Amino acid sequence: STTIRYALPQRSHVTLTVFNTLGQQVALLVNGDEDAGSHEVKFDASTLASGVYFYRLLAGSFVQIRTMLLLR
């Protein structure tokens, strides 16, 4: 498992999604309105195979994509 941390400058609708290298969604971690400030989400990847994964954070008009490497 890992913890994904992010900060919001203002209240926003947030979507945090994890994808595999084929672009298939493997987890939806957050989908809702969140207040401004720091946030963290724990991602339990125990059912996933080792490999590279991407997570996409959408908050209002902001979009960020990051890479994760899962090793067993």
Predicted model as a PDB file, atoms N, CA, C, CB and O in Angstrom, pLDDT in the B-factor column:
MODEL        1                                                                  
ATOM      1  N   SER A   1       0.844  -1.186   0.000  1.00 88.00           N  
ATOM      2  CA  SER A   1       0.000   0.000   0.000  1.00 88.00           C  
ATOM      3  C   SER A   1       0.884   1.242   0.000  1.00 88.00           C  
ATOM      4  CB  SER A   1      -0.957   0.002   1.222  1.00 88.00           C  
ATOM      5  O   SER A   1       2.066   1.190   0.340  1.00 88.00           O  
ATOM      6  N   THR A   2       0.284   2.347  -0.386  1.00 92.00           N  
ATOM      7  CA  THR A   2       0.985   3.623  -0.367  1.00 92.00           C  
ATOM      8  C   THR A   2      -0.004   4.723  -0.006  1.00 92.00           C  
ATOM      9  CB  THR A   2       1.661   3.911  -1.737  1.00 92.00           C  
ATOM     10  O   THR A   2      -1.217   4.520  -0.051  1.00 92.00           O  
ATOM     11  N   THR A   3       0.516   5.866   0.344  1.00 94.00           N  
ATOM     12  CA  THR A   3      -0.325   7.014   0.669  1.00 94.00           C  
ATOM     13  C   THR A   3      -0.076   8.106  -0.364  1.00 94.00           C  
ATOM     14  CB  THR A   3      -0.040   7.534   2.113  1.00 94.00           C  
ATOM     15  O   THR A   3       1.065   8.483  -0.629  1.00 94.00           O  
ATOM     16  N   ILE A   4      -1.163   8.606  -0.939  1.00 96.00           N  
ATOM     17  CA  ILE A   4      -1.092   9.694  -1.915  1.00 96.00           C  
ATOM     18  C   ILE A   4      -1.544  10.958  -1.198  1.00 96.00           C  
ATOM     19  CB  ILE A   4      -1.979   9.400  -3.195  1.00 96.00           C  
ATOM     20  O   ILE A   4      -2.642  11.018  -0.644  1.00 96.00           O  
ATOM     21  N   ARG A   5      -0.676  11.966  -1.219  1.00 96.00           N  
ATOM     22  CA  ARG A   5      -0.972  13.231  -0.547  1.00 96.00           C  
ATOM     23  C   ARG A   5      -1.150  14.337  -1.576  1.00 96.00           C  
ATOM     24  CB  ARG A   5       0.148  13.598   0.451  1.00 96.00           C  
ATOM     25  O   ARG A   5      -0.472  14.363  -2.603  1.00 96.00           O  
ATOM     26  N   TYR A   6      -2.065  15.243  -1.289  1.00 96.00           N  
ATOM     27  CA  TYR A   6      -2.285  16.393  -2.162  1.00 96.00           C  
ATOM     28  C   TYR A   6      -2.893  17.526  -1.352  1.00 96.00           C  
ATOM     29  CB  TYR A   6      -3.200  16.021  -3.358  1.00 96.00           C  
ATOM     30  O   TYR A   6      -3.458  17.309  -0.280  1.00 96.00           O  
ATOM     31  N   ALA A   7      -2.770  18.734  -1.879  1.00 96.00           N  
ATOM     32  CA  ALA A   7      -3.312  19.912  -1.205  1.00 96.00           C  
ATOM     33  C   ALA A   7      -4.204  20.670  -2.181  1.00 96.00           C  
ATOM     34  CB  ALA A   7      -2.170  20.831  -0.667  1.00 96.00           C  
ATOM     35  O   ALA A   7      -3.914  20.751  -3.375  1.00 96.00           O  
ATOM     36  N   LEU A   8      -5.287  21.219  -1.657  1.00 95.00           N  
ATOM     37  CA  LEU A   8      -6.234  21.987  -2.459  1.00 95.00           C  
ATOM     38  C   LEU A   8      -6.240  23.439  -1.998  1.00 95.00           C  
ATOM     39  CB  LEU A   8      -7.654  21.380  -2.367  1.00 95.00           C  
ATOM     40  O   LEU A   8      -6.335  23.699  -0.798  1.00 95.00           O  
ATOM     41  N   PRO A   9      -6.142  24.392  -2.927  1.00 94.00           N  
ATOM     42  CA  PRO A   9      -6.161  25.796  -2.531  1.00 94.00           C  
ATOM     43  C   PRO A   9      -7.562  26.289  -2.173  1.00 94.00           C  
ATOM     44  CB  PRO A   9      -5.594  26.647  -3.639  1.00 94.00           C  
ATOM     45  O   PRO A   9      -7.717  27.289  -1.472  1.00 94.00           O  
ATOM     46  N   GLN A  10      -8.581  25.576  -2.665  1.00 95.00           N  
ATOM     47  CA  GLN A  10      -9.972  25.948  -2.392  1.00 95.00           C  
ATOM     48  C   GLN A  10     -10.829  24.691  -2.480  1.00 95.00           C  
ATOM     49  CB  GLN A  10     -10.479  27.047  -3.395  1.00 95.00           C  
ATOM     50  O   GLN A  10     -10.391  23.664  -2.997  1.00 95.00           O  
ATOM     51  N   ARG A  11     -12.040  24.780  -1.977  1.00 96.00           N  
ATOM     52  CA  ARG A  11     -12.965  23.643  -2.046  1.00 96.00           C  
ATOM     53  C   ARG A  11     -13.179  23.275  -3.507  1.00 96.00           C  
ATOM     54  CB  ARG A  11     -14.327  23.975  -1.351  1.00 96.00           C  
ATOM     55  O   ARG A  11     -13.458  24.144  -4.333  1.00 96.00           O  
ATOM     56  N   SER A  12     -13.051  21.988  -3.830  1.00 96.00           N  
ATOM     57  CA  SER A  12     -13.146  21.530  -5.214  1.00 96.00           C  
ATOM     58  C   SER A  12     -13.750  20.139  -5.268  1.00 96.00           C  
ATOM     59  CB  SER A  12     -11.765  21.537  -5.887  1.00 96.00           C  
ATOM     60  O   SER A  12     -13.739  19.391  -4.290  1.00 96.00           O  
ATOM     61  N   HIS A  13     -14.280  19.814  -6.443  1.00 97.00           N  
ATOM     62  CA  HIS A  13     -14.666  18.426  -6.701  1.00 97.00           C  
ATOM     63  C   HIS A  13     -13.392  17.691  -7.100  1.00 97.00           C  
ATOM     64  CB  HIS A  13     -15.785  18.317  -7.828  1.00 97.00           C  
ATOM     65  O   HIS A  13     -12.699  18.101  -8.030  1.00 97.00           O  
ATOM     66  N   VAL A  14     -13.087  16.613  -6.400  1.00 98.00           N  
ATOM     67  CA  VAL A  14     -11.839  15.888  -6.607  1.00 98.00           C  
ATOM     68  C   VAL A  14     -12.147  14.479  -7.099  1.00 98.00           C  
ATOM     69  CB  VAL A  14     -11.000  15.842  -5.303  1.00 98.00           C  
ATOM     70  O   VAL A  14     -13.031  13.798  -6.579  1.00 98.00           O  
ATOM     71  N   THR A  15     -11.393  14.060  -8.120  1.00 98.00           N  
ATOM     72  CA  THR A  15     -11.426  12.678  -8.581  1.00 98.00           C  
ATOM     73  C   THR A  15      -9.992  12.175  -8.617  1.00 98.00           C  
ATOM     74  CB  THR A  15     -12.113  12.551  -9.988  1.00 98.00           C  
ATOM     75  O   THR A  15      -9.134  12.770  -9.269  1.00 98.00           O  
ATOM     76  N   LEU A  16      -9.737  11.085  -7.917  1.00 98.00           N  
ATOM     77  CA  LEU A  16      -8.404  10.469  -7.886  1.00 98.00           C  
ATOM     78  C   LEU A  16      -8.559   9.035  -8.360  1.00 98.00           C  
ATOM     79  CB  LEU A  16      -7.759  10.530  -6.442  1.00 98.00           C  
ATOM     80  O   LEU A  16      -9.176   8.207  -7.690  1.00 98.00           O  
ATOM     81  N   THR A  17      -7.989   8.753  -9.525  1.00 98.00           N  
ATOM     82  CA  THR A  17      -8.172   7.473 -10.182  1.00 98.00           C  
ATOM     83  C   THR A  17      -6.828   6.840 -10.483  1.00 98.00           C  
ATOM     84  CB  THR A  17      -8.984   7.636 -11.463  1.00 98.00           C  
ATOM     85  O   THR A  17      -5.873   7.538 -10.824  1.00 98.00           O  
ATOM     86  N   VAL A  18      -6.743   5.508 -10.358  1.00 98.00           N  
ATOM     87  CA  VAL A  18      -5.523   4.761 -10.661  1.00 98.00           C  
ATOM     88  C   VAL A  18      -5.762   3.937 -11.929  1.00 98.00           C  
ATOM     89  CB  VAL A  18      -5.107   3.838  -9.459  1.00 98.00           C  
ATOM     90  O   VAL A  18      -6.803   3.301 -12.090  1.00 98.00           O  
ATOM     91  N   PHE A  19      -4.765   3.968 -12.826  1.00 98.00           N  
ATOM     92  CA  PHE A  19      -4.850   3.254 -14.103  1.00 98.00           C  
ATOM     93  C   PHE A  19      -3.632   2.350 -14.273  1.00 98.00           C  
ATOM     94  CB  PHE A  19      -4.954   4.254 -15.288  1.00 98.00           C  
ATOM     95  O   PHE A  19      -2.560   2.627 -13.735  1.00 98.00           O  
ATOM     96  N   ASN A  20      -3.812   1.257 -15.034  1.00 97.00           N  
ATOM     97  CA  ASN A  20      -2.666   0.428 -15.404  1.00 97.00           C  
ATOM     98  C   ASN A  20      -2.062   0.975 -16.695  1.00 97.00           C  
ATOM     99  CB  ASN A  20      -3.083  -1.070 -15.574  1.00 97.00           C  
ATOM    100  O   ASN A  20      -2.533   1.985 -17.219  1.00 97.00           O  
ATOM    101  N   THR A  21      -1.026   0.319 -17.210  1.00 96.00           N  
ATOM    102  CA  THR A  21      -0.344   0.821 -18.410  1.00 96.00           C  
ATOM    103  C   THR A  21      -1.187   0.685 -19.674  1.00 96.00           C  
ATOM    104  CB  THR A  21       0.962   0.088 -18.601  1.00 96.00           C  
ATOM    105  O   THR A  21      -0.851   1.279 -20.698  1.00 96.00           O  
ATOM    106  N   LEU A  22      -2.262  -0.075 -19.624  1.00 96.00           N  
ATOM    107  CA  LEU A  22      -3.170  -0.194 -20.766  1.00 96.00           C  
ATOM    108  C   LEU A  22      -4.245   0.893 -20.750  1.00 96.00           C  
ATOM    109  CB  LEU A  22      -3.827  -1.573 -20.774  1.00 96.00           C  
ATOM    110  O   LEU A  22      -5.075   0.972 -21.655  1.00 96.00           O  
ATOM    111  N   GLY A  23      -4.218   1.738 -19.701  1.00 96.00           N  
ATOM    112  CA  GLY A  23      -5.215   2.798 -19.583  1.00 96.00           C  
ATOM    113  C   GLY A  23      -6.505   2.352 -18.930  1.00 96.00           C  
ATOM    114  O   GLY A  23      -7.485   3.097 -18.920  1.00 96.00           O  
ATOM    115  N   GLN A  24      -6.520   1.140 -18.381  1.00 97.00           N  
ATOM    116  CA  GLN A  24      -7.709   0.627 -17.710  1.00 97.00           C  
ATOM    117  C   GLN A  24      -7.737   1.122 -16.267  1.00 97.00           C  
ATOM    118  CB  GLN A  24      -7.745  -0.922 -17.757  1.00 97.00           C  
ATOM    119  O   GLN A  24      -6.723   1.095 -15.570  1.00 97.00           O  
ATOM    120  N   GLN A  25      -8.896   1.568 -15.837  1.00 97.00           N  
ATOM    121  CA  GLN A  25      -9.049   2.020 -14.458  1.00 97.00           C  
ATOM    122  C   GLN A  25      -9.002   0.823 -13.531  1.00 97.00           C  
ATOM    123  CB  GLN A  25     -10.368   2.803 -14.270  1.00 97.00           C  
ATOM    124  O   GLN A  25      -9.747  -0.139 -13.718  1.00 97.00           O  
ATOM    125  N   VAL A  26      -8.126   0.872 -12.526  1.00 97.00           N  
ATOM    126  CA  VAL A  26      -8.025  -0.223 -11.568  1.00 97.00           C  
ATOM    127  C   VAL A  26      -8.524   0.174 -10.188  1.00 97.00           C  
ATOM    128  CB  VAL A  26      -6.595  -0.700 -11.474  1.00 97.00           C  
ATOM    129  O   VAL A  26      -8.782  -0.692  -9.353  1.00 97.00           O  
ATOM    130  N   ALA A  27      -8.665   1.492  -9.934  1.00 97.00           N  
ATOM    131  CA  ALA A  27      -9.184   1.946  -8.638  1.00 97.00           C  
ATOM    132  C   ALA A  27      -9.681   3.379  -8.754  1.00 97.00           C  
ATOM    133  CB  ALA A  27      -8.099   1.839  -7.536  1.00 97.00           C  
ATOM    134  O   ALA A  27      -9.107   4.203  -9.467  1.00 97.00           O  
ATOM    135  N   LEU A  28     -10.757   3.649  -8.039  1.00 97.00           N  
ATOM    136  CA  LEU A  28     -11.267   5.010  -7.874  1.00 97.00           C  
ATOM    137  C   LEU A  28     -11.150   5.318  -6.392  1.00 97.00           C  
ATOM    138  CB  LEU A  28     -12.765   5.165  -8.398  1.00 97.00           C  
ATOM    139  O   LEU A  28     -11.903   4.781  -5.580  1.00 97.00           O  
ATOM    140  N   LEU A  29     -10.203   6.183  -6.038  1.00 97.00           N  
ATOM    141  CA  LEU A  29      -9.897   6.432  -4.635  1.00 97.00           C  
ATOM    142  C   LEU A  29     -10.702   7.580  -4.044  1.00 97.00           C  
ATOM    143  CB  LEU A  29      -8.435   6.718  -4.480  1.00 97.00           C  
ATOM    144  O   LEU A  29     -11.072   7.534  -2.870  1.00 97.00           O  
ATOM    145  N   VAL A  30     -10.980   8.610  -4.841  1.00 98.00           N  
ATOM    146  CA  VAL A  30     -11.743   9.770  -4.376  1.00 98.00           C  
ATOM    147  C   VAL A  30     -12.656  10.210  -5.505  1.00 98.00           C  
ATOM    148  CB  VAL A  30     -10.801  10.940  -3.923  1.00 98.00           C  
ATOM    149  O   VAL A  30     -12.242  10.262  -6.663  1.00 98.00           O  
ATOM    150  N   ASN A  31     -13.896  10.525  -5.170  1.00 98.00           N  
ATOM    151  CA  ASN A  31     -14.830  11.098  -6.133  1.00 98.00           C  
ATOM    152  C   ASN A  31     -15.855  11.905  -5.353  1.00 98.00           C  
ATOM    153  CB  ASN A  31     -15.520   9.987  -7.004  1.00 98.00           C  
ATOM    154  O   ASN A  31     -16.916  11.400  -4.986  1.00 98.00           O  
ATOM    155  N   GLY A  32     -15.524  13.165  -5.104  1.00 97.00           N  
ATOM    156  CA  GLY A  32     -16.442  13.996  -4.341  1.00 97.00           C  
ATOM    157  C   GLY A  32     -15.843  15.347  -4.018  1.00 97.00           C  
ATOM    158  O   GLY A  32     -14.689  15.624  -4.345  1.00 97.00           O  
ATOM    159  N   ASP A  33     -16.635  16.182  -3.373  1.00 97.00           N  
ATOM    160  CA  ASP A  33     -16.191  17.511  -2.986  1.00 97.00           C  
ATOM    161  C   ASP A  33     -15.329  17.431  -1.734  1.00 97.00           C  
ATOM    162  CB  ASP A  33     -17.393  18.439  -2.754  1.00 97.00           C  
ATOM    163  O   ASP A  33     -15.648  16.711  -0.788  1.00 97.00           O  
ATOM    164  N   GLU A  34     -14.222  18.187  -1.744  1.00 97.00           N  
ATOM    165  CA  GLU A  34     -13.332  18.228  -0.591  1.00 97.00           C  
ATOM    166  C   GLU A  34     -12.970  19.669  -0.281  1.00 97.00           C  
ATOM    167  CB  GLU A  34     -12.061  17.389  -0.843  1.00 97.00           C  
ATOM    168  O   GLU A  34     -12.878  20.508  -1.178  1.00 97.00           O  
ATOM    169  N   ASP A  35     -12.766  19.945   0.995  1.00 96.00           N  
ATOM    170  CA  ASP A  35     -12.413  21.285   1.451  1.00 96.00           C  
ATOM    171  C   ASP A  35     -10.966  21.613   1.103  1.00 96.00           C  
ATOM    172  CB  ASP A  35     -12.637  21.412   2.959  1.00 96.00           C  
ATOM    173  O   ASP A  35     -10.162  20.724   0.820  1.00 96.00           O  
ATOM    174  N   ALA A  36     -10.650  22.908   1.131  1.00 96.00           N  
ATOM    175  CA  ALA A  36      -9.280  23.362   0.925  1.00 96.00           C  
ATOM    176  C   ALA A  36      -8.391  22.800   2.029  1.00 96.00           C  
ATOM    177  CB  ALA A  36      -9.206  24.911   0.894  1.00 96.00           C  
ATOM    178  O   ALA A  36      -8.846  22.553   3.146  1.00 96.00           O  
ATOM    179  N   GLY A  37      -7.106  22.601   1.695  1.00 96.00           N  
ATOM    180  CA  GLY A  37      -6.157  22.102   2.675  1.00 96.00           C  
ATOM    181  C   GLY A  37      -5.486  20.827   2.221  1.00 96.00           C  
ATOM    182  O   GLY A  37      -5.644  20.394   1.079  1.00 96.00           O  
ATOM    183  N   SER A  38      -4.739  20.234   3.125  1.00 97.00           N  
ATOM    184  CA  SER A  38      -3.994  19.012   2.827  1.00 97.00           C  
ATOM    185  C   SER A  38      -4.868  17.785   3.009  1.00 97.00           C  
ATOM    186  CB  SER A  38      -2.756  18.908   3.716  1.00 97.00           C  
ATOM    187  O   SER A  38      -5.693  17.714   3.919  1.00 97.00           O  
ATOM    188  N   HIS A  39      -4.668  16.820   2.122  1.00 97.00           N  
ATOM    189  CA  HIS A  39      -5.436  15.573   2.153  1.00 97.00           C  
ATOM    190  C   HIS A  39      -4.496  14.410   1.877  1.00 97.00           C  
ATOM    191  CB  HIS A  39      -6.602  15.599   1.116  1.00 97.00           C  
ATOM    192  O   HIS A  39      -3.449  14.579   1.252  1.00 97.00           O  
ATOM    193  N   GLU A  40      -4.878  13.236   2.345  1.00 96.00           N  
ATOM    194  CA  GLU A  40      -4.133  12.028   2.015  1.00 96.00           C  
ATOM    195  C   GLU A  40      -5.092  10.863   1.878  1.00 96.00           C  
ATOM    196  CB  GLU A  40      -3.065  11.728   3.081  1.00 96.00           C  
ATOM    197  O   GLU A  40      -6.099  10.768   2.580  1.00 96.00           O  
ATOM    198  N   VAL A  41      -4.746   9.974   0.947  1.00 97.00           N  
ATOM    199  CA  VAL A  41      -5.577   8.805   0.648  1.00 97.00           C  
ATOM    200  C   VAL A  41      -4.665   7.586   0.652  1.00 97.00           C  
ATOM    201  CB  VAL A  41      -6.327   8.957  -0.736  1.00 97.00           C  
ATOM    202  O   VAL A  41      -3.606   7.596   0.025  1.00 97.00           O  
ATOM    203  N   LYS A  42      -5.071   6.543   1.354  1.00 96.00           N  
ATOM    204  CA  LYS A  42      -4.305   5.303   1.361  1.00 96.00           C  
ATOM    205  C   LYS A  42      -4.783   4.425   0.200  1.00 96.00           C  
ATOM    206  CB  LYS A  42      -4.452   4.557   2.731  1.00 96.00           C  
ATOM    207  O   LYS A  42      -5.983   4.215   0.018  1.00 96.00           O  
ATOM    208  N   PHE A  43      -3.833   3.923  -0.571  1.00 94.00           N  
ATOM    209  CA  PHE A  43      -4.132   3.062  -1.716  1.00 94.00           C  
ATOM    210  C   PHE A  43      -3.620   1.662  -1.415  1.00 94.00           C  
ATOM    211  CB  PHE A  43      -3.493   3.620  -3.030  1.00 94.00           C  
ATOM    212  O   PHE A  43      -2.412   1.449  -1.308  1.00 94.00           O  
ATOM    213  N   ASP A  44      -4.532   0.708  -1.278  1.00 93.00           N  
ATOM    214  CA  ASP A  44      -4.193  -0.688  -1.021  1.00 93.00           C  
ATOM    215  C   ASP A  44      -4.114  -1.412  -2.360  1.00 93.00           C  
ATOM    216  CB  ASP A  44      -5.241  -1.367  -0.071  1.00 93.00           C  
ATOM    217  O   ASP A  44      -5.139  -1.665  -2.993  1.00 93.00           O  
ATOM    218  N   ALA A  45      -2.910  -1.741  -2.789  1.00 92.00           N  
ATOM    219  CA  ALA A  45      -2.697  -2.379  -4.085  1.00 92.00           C  
ATOM    220  C   ALA A  45      -2.446  -3.878  -3.944  1.00 92.00           C  
ATOM    221  CB  ALA A  45      -1.526  -1.724  -4.804  1.00 92.00           C  
ATOM    222  O   ALA A  45      -1.826  -4.486  -4.816  1.00 92.00           O  
ATOM    223  N   SER A  46      -2.919  -4.473  -2.862  1.00 92.00           N  
ATOM    224  CA  SER A  46      -2.630  -5.883  -2.584  1.00 92.00           C  
ATOM    225  C   SER A  46      -3.210  -6.838  -3.620  1.00 92.00           C  
ATOM    226  CB  SER A  46      -3.159  -6.249  -1.229  1.00 92.00           C  
ATOM    227  O   SER A  46      -2.731  -7.966  -3.744  1.00 92.00           O  
ATOM    228  N   THR A  47      -4.223  -6.418  -4.363  1.00 92.00           N  
ATOM    229  CA  THR A  47      -4.836  -7.295  -5.367  1.00 92.00           C  
ATOM    230  C   THR A  47      -4.248  -7.089  -6.759  1.00 92.00           C  
ATOM    231  CB  THR A  47      -6.334  -7.064  -5.412  1.00 92.00           C  
ATOM    232  O   THR A  47      -4.649  -7.764  -7.707  1.00 92.00           O  
ATOM    233  N   LEU A  48      -3.301  -6.161  -6.888  1.00 94.00           N  
ATOM    234  CA  LEU A  48      -2.734  -5.836  -8.198  1.00 94.00           C  
ATOM    235  C   LEU A  48      -1.385  -6.510  -8.402  1.00 94.00           C  
ATOM    236  CB  LEU A  48      -2.589  -4.324  -8.354  1.00 94.00           C  
ATOM    237  O   LEU A  48      -0.676  -6.811  -7.442  1.00 94.00           O  
ATOM    238  N   ALA A  49      -1.045  -6.740  -9.654  1.00 94.00           N  
ATOM    239  CA  ALA A  49       0.249  -7.327 -10.005  1.00 94.00           C  
ATOM    240  C   ALA A  49       1.337  -6.263  -9.935  1.00 94.00           C  
ATOM    241  CB  ALA A  49       0.202  -7.961 -11.417  1.00 94.00           C  
ATOM    242  O   ALA A  49       1.056  -5.066 -10.002  1.00 94.00           O  
ATOM    243  N   SER A  50       2.573  -6.709  -9.802  1.00 95.00           N  
ATOM    244  CA  SER A  50       3.701  -5.784  -9.852  1.00 95.00           C  
ATOM    245  C   SER A  50       3.722  -5.088 -11.204  1.00 95.00           C  
ATOM    246  CB  SER A  50       5.039  -6.523  -9.596  1.00 95.00           C  
ATOM    247  O   SER A  50       3.332  -5.668 -12.217  1.00 95.00           O  
ATOM    248  N   GLY A  51       4.175  -3.854 -11.213  1.00 95.00           N  
ATOM    249  CA  GLY A  51       4.272  -3.129 -12.471  1.00 95.00           C  
ATOM    250  C   GLY A  51       4.118  -1.641 -12.268  1.00 95.00           C  
ATOM    251  O   GLY A  51       4.126  -1.140 -11.143  1.00 95.00           O  
ATOM    252  N   VAL A  52       3.978  -0.943 -13.382  1.00 97.00           N  
ATOM    253  CA  VAL A  52       3.837   0.501 -13.383  1.00 97.00           C  
ATOM    254  C   VAL A  52       2.352   0.861 -13.420  1.00 97.00           C  
ATOM    255  CB  VAL A  52       4.591   1.129 -14.582  1.00 97.00           C  
ATOM    256  O   VAL A  52       1.579   0.274 -14.177  1.00 97.00           O  
ATOM    257  N   TYR A  53       1.970   1.823 -12.601  1.00 97.00           N  
ATOM    258  CA  TYR A  53       0.600   2.332 -12.550  1.00 97.00           C  
ATOM    259  C   TYR A  53       0.643   3.850 -12.574  1.00 97.00           C  
ATOM    260  CB  TYR A  53      -0.149   1.818 -11.285  1.00 97.00           C  
ATOM    261  O   TYR A  53       1.653   4.455 -12.215  1.00 97.00           O  
ATOM    262  N   PHE A  54      -0.438   4.456 -12.992  1.00 97.00           N  
ATOM    263  CA  PHE A  54      -0.552   5.908 -13.042  1.00 97.00           C  
ATOM    264  C   PHE A  54      -1.731   6.333 -12.195  1.00 97.00           C  
ATOM    265  CB  PHE A  54      -0.708   6.413 -14.499  1.00 97.00           C  
ATOM    266  O   PHE A  54      -2.744   5.635 -12.144  1.00 97.00           O  
ATOM    267  N   TYR A  55      -1.610   7.470 -11.531  1.00 97.00           N  
ATOM    268  CA  TYR A  55      -2.793   8.024 -10.882  1.00 97.00           C  
ATOM    269  C   TYR A  55      -3.028   9.428 -11.401  1.00 97.00           C  
ATOM    270  CB  TYR A  55      -2.640   8.027  -9.342  1.00 97.00           C  
ATOM    271  O   TYR A  55      -2.092  10.191 -11.640  1.00 97.00           O  
ATOM    272  N   ARG A  56      -4.305   9.749 -11.569  1.00 98.00           N  
ATOM    273  CA  ARG A  56      -4.717  11.045 -12.101  1.00 98.00           C  
ATOM    274  C   ARG A  56      -5.555  11.758 -11.059  1.00 98.00           C  
ATOM    275  CB  ARG A  56      -5.507  10.885 -13.427  1.00 98.00           C  
ATOM    276  O   ARG A  56      -6.558  11.233 -10.576  1.00 98.00           O  
ATOM    277  N   LEU A  57      -5.123  12.962 -10.722  1.00 97.00           N  
ATOM    278  CA  LEU A  57      -5.837  13.814  -9.783  1.00 97.00           C  
ATOM    279  C   LEU A  57      -6.516  14.927 -10.570  1.00 97.00           C  
ATOM    280  CB  LEU A  57      -4.877  14.396  -8.698  1.00 97.00           C  
ATOM    281  O   LEU A  57      -5.844  15.723 -11.225  1.00 97.00           O  
ATOM    282  N   LEU A  58      -7.827  14.986 -10.510  1.00 97.00           N  
ATOM    283  CA  LEU A  58      -8.607  16.064 -11.111  1.00 97.00           C  
ATOM    284  C   LEU A  58      -9.217  16.861  -9.967  1.00 97.00           C  
ATOM    285  CB  LEU A  58      -9.719  15.513 -12.092  1.00 97.00           C  
ATOM    286  O   LEU A  58      -9.911  16.302  -9.118  1.00 97.00           O  
ATOM    287  N   ALA A  59      -8.960  18.163  -9.943  1.00 96.00           N  
ATOM    288  CA  ALA A  59      -9.527  19.036  -8.908  1.00 96.00           C  
ATOM    289  C   ALA A  59      -9.916  20.339  -9.591  1.00 96.00           C  
ATOM    290  CB  ALA A  59      -8.504  19.288  -7.718  1.00 96.00           C  
ATOM    291  O   ALA A  59      -9.062  21.180  -9.869  1.00 96.00           O  
ATOM    292  N   GLY A  60     -11.201  20.503  -9.859  1.00 91.00           N  
ATOM    293  CA  GLY A  60     -11.646  21.668 -10.622  1.00 91.00           C  
ATOM    294  C   GLY A  60     -11.073  21.587 -12.019  1.00 91.00           C  
ATOM    295  O   GLY A  60     -11.308  20.607 -12.725  1.00 91.00           O  
ATOM    296  N   SER A  61     -10.316  22.608 -12.440  1.00 92.00           N  
ATOM    297  CA  SER A  61      -9.696  22.593 -13.772  1.00 92.00           C  
ATOM    298  C   SER A  61      -8.259  22.064 -13.719  1.00 92.00           C  
ATOM    299  CB  SER A  61      -9.710  24.006 -14.379  1.00 92.00           C  
ATOM    300  O   SER A  61      -7.598  21.980 -14.755  1.00 92.00           O  
ATOM    301  N   PHE A  62      -7.767  21.708 -12.528  1.00 94.00           N  
ATOM    302  CA  PHE A  62      -6.405  21.203 -12.360  1.00 94.00           C  
ATOM    303  C   PHE A  62      -6.359  19.707 -12.642  1.00 94.00           C  
ATOM    304  CB  PHE A  62      -5.886  21.497 -10.938  1.00 94.00           C  
ATOM    305  O   PHE A  62      -7.210  18.950 -12.176  1.00 94.00           O  
ATOM    306  N   VAL A  63      -5.349  19.289 -13.415  1.00 96.00           N  
ATOM    307  CA  VAL A  63      -5.135  17.869 -13.713  1.00 96.00           C  
ATOM    308  C   VAL A  63      -3.668  17.546 -13.484  1.00 96.00           C  
ATOM    309  CB  VAL A  63      -5.561  17.521 -15.178  1.00 96.00           C  
ATOM    310  O   VAL A  63      -2.786  18.256 -13.966  1.00 96.00           O  
ATOM    311  N   GLN A  64      -3.409  16.465 -12.743  1.00 96.00           N  
ATOM    312  CA  GLN A  64      -2.035  16.015 -12.531  1.00 96.00           C  
ATOM    313  C   GLN A  64      -1.993  14.506 -12.655  1.00 96.00           C  
ATOM    314  CB  GLN A  64      -1.497  16.470 -11.147  1.00 96.00           C  
ATOM    315  O   GLN A  64      -2.833  13.803 -12.094  1.00 96.00           O  
ATOM    316  N   ILE A  65      -1.005  14.007 -13.397  1.00 97.00           N  
ATOM    317  CA  ILE A  65      -0.820  12.564 -13.557  1.00 97.00           C  
ATOM    318  C   ILE A  65       0.573  12.224 -13.045  1.00 97.00           C  
ATOM    319  CB  ILE A  65      -1.006  12.114 -15.061  1.00 97.00           C  
ATOM    320  O   ILE A  65       1.557  12.868 -13.407  1.00 97.00           O  
ATOM    321  N   ARG A  66       0.638  11.205 -12.198  1.00 96.00           N  
ATOM    322  CA  ARG A  66       1.906  10.748 -11.629  1.00 96.00           C  
ATOM    323  C   ARG A  66       2.043   9.241 -11.843  1.00 96.00           C  
ATOM    324  CB  ARG A  66       1.995  11.100 -10.113  1.00 96.00           C  
ATOM    325  O   ARG A  66       1.059   8.541 -12.080  1.00 96.00           O  
ATOM    326  N   THR A  67       3.268   8.765 -11.755  1.00 96.00           N  
ATOM    327  CA  THR A  67       3.580   7.349 -11.954  1.00 96.00           C  
ATOM    328  C   THR A  67       3.879   6.685 -10.620  1.00 96.00           C  
ATOM    329  CB  THR A  67       4.775   7.180 -12.915  1.00 96.00           C  
ATOM    330  O   THR A  67       4.476   7.291  -9.730  1.00 96.00           O  
ATOM    331  N   MET A  68       3.454   5.421 -10.491  1.00 96.00           N  
ATOM    332  CA  MET A  68       3.771   4.612  -9.319  1.00 96.00           C  
ATOM    333  C   MET A  68       4.372   3.296  -9.796  1.00 96.00           C  
ATOM    334  CB  MET A  68       2.502   4.364  -8.437  1.00 96.00           C  
ATOM    335  O   MET A  68       3.971   2.768 -10.833  1.00 96.00           O  
ATOM    336  N   LEU A  69       5.320   2.771  -9.054  1.00 95.00           N  
ATOM    337  CA  LEU A  69       5.899   1.486  -9.340  1.00 95.00           C  
ATOM    338  C   LEU A  69       5.554   0.538  -8.203  1.00 95.00           C  
ATOM    339  CB  LEU A  69       7.425   1.594  -9.540  1.00 95.00           C  
ATOM    340  O   LEU A  69       5.912   0.783  -7.051  1.00 95.00           O  
ATOM    341  N   LEU A  70       4.856  -0.544  -8.529  1.00 93.00           N  
ATOM    342  CA  LEU A  70       4.442  -1.521  -7.526  1.00 93.00           C  
ATOM    343  C   LEU A  70       5.370  -2.721  -7.613  1.00 93.00           C  
ATOM    344  CB  LEU A  70       2.956  -1.948  -7.728  1.00 93.00           C  
ATOM    345  O   LEU A  70       5.444  -3.388  -8.645  1.00 93.00           O  
ATOM    346  N   LEU A  71       6.077  -2.990  -6.520  1.00 91.00           N  
ATOM    347  CA  LEU A  71       6.988  -4.142  -6.446  1.00 91.00           C  
ATOM    348  C   LEU A  71       6.548  -5.055  -5.324  1.00 91.00           C  
ATOM    349  CB  LEU A  71       8.457  -3.686  -6.230  1.00 91.00           C  
ATOM    350  O   LEU A  71       6.161  -4.590  -4.252  1.00 91.00           O  
ATOM    351  N   ARG A  72       6.605  -6.324  -5.559  1.00 80.00           N  
ATOM    352  CA  ARG A  72       6.262  -7.317  -4.534  1.00 80.00           C  
ATOM    353  C   ARG A  72       7.493  -8.058  -4.087  1.00 80.00           C  
ATOM    354  CB  ARG A  72       5.217  -8.307  -5.054  1.00 80.00           C  
ATOM    355  O   ARG A  72       7.408  -8.936  -3.228  1.00 80.00           O  
TER     356      ARG A  72                                                      
ENDMDL                                                                          
END                                                                             
